[in-house]
Structures are given as C-alpha cells and as structure tokens.
Amino acid sequence: MKTRYLKLIFTHHAINRLYNRGLSQADVWEVFQHPDGQKPGIVLGSIKFYKNYGSQRLEVVAKKNERGEWVVLSCWSRQPGPGQSARQQSSATLGNNFLERLIMKGLNKMGRLFKN
C-alpha cells in the first residue's frame, strides 16, 4: 500500500491497521469525505471521523501537518458482537479503548518531538 491516497497521507501505523483490519484506503477516503459525524481526537489537533454502515462503524483519526495536508494516524471498524448492542460491546471492549488511548497519547508525544 502506498502512503498517499488522493489527498490523504497515511502513516505506517495507519497502513498496518488497514491491513490488519481488512480495510482499504478507499474506505478511509469515503469516511473522511462523507462522515456521519466527527469529534476531537485524543491526539492534540486530531479529528476522529466516523461513518455508520448498518451495525458497523468505521472510524478514522486524522490530523493536518505543518503544510496543511491531512495525515491519517489510525483507523478501525467497530461492530457489536452477536447478541450485543453497540453500547454493550463498548463496555466489553473497555480494555481495548484504554490501549487505544495509550497508543494515541504516545503518538501525540512523538509528534511533538518531531515538531521541535
């Protein structure tokens, strides 16, 4: 996979996440271009875009670099497990959310180091 797709730049971390989660750069582009919503990300200055497809939700975290280009930091898909509502699954994956926040905080710190 290439690190650039249309007007997006993908970090190696994001490319690995795409591969591991069976997502494509076109999926990310669709979420980025036509999100159902967005909110501030954990990484300073980042935005989490999301789009729902039935019971599945694709989420993309991106941030503008110093040249104003959008850089995709990470992406994933959420889907409730069998017999679970989205809220129940959210509670069941609390440990994963903690790990996600921890990783994003580390990426944020690394980003600040590279700016200085």
Secondary structure, DSSP 8 states (H G I E B T S, - for coil): --SEETTEEE-HHHHHHHHHHT--HHHHHHHHHS-SEEEE-SSTT-EEEEEEETTEEEEEEEEE-TTS-EEEEEEEEE---TT--HHHHHHHTHHHHHHHHHHHHHHHHHHHHHH-
